[in-house]
Amino acid sequence: MGRFWDLLVVLADRTLKARYRGSLLGVYWSLLNPILMTVVYSAIFGAKFKDY
């Protein structure tokens, strides 16, 4: 099992680096994007449904 886990980590790392190679934030964009979208949606819907 350990051998396959190491292979999975290497392949995932290589895929993420290749996908976000041209991005300014790199791999961190894959984490930052959902966080930013959550903040934006919370602000919009929180303001919209504040009185309910």
Rosetta blueprint (number, residue, H / E / L):
1 M L
2 G H
3 R H
4 F H
5 W H
6 D H
7 L H
8 L H
9 V H
10 V H
11 L H
12 A H
13 D H
14 R H
15 T H
16 L H
17 K H
18 A H
19 R H
20 Y L
21 R L
22 G L
23 S L
24 L L
25 L L
26 G H
27 V H
28 Y H
29 W H
30 S H
31 L H
32 L H
33 N H
34 P H
35 I H
36 L H
37 M H
38 T H
39 V H
40 V H
41 Y H
42 S H
43 A H
44 I H
45 F H
46 G H
47 A H
48 K H
49 F L
50 K L
51 D L
52 Y L
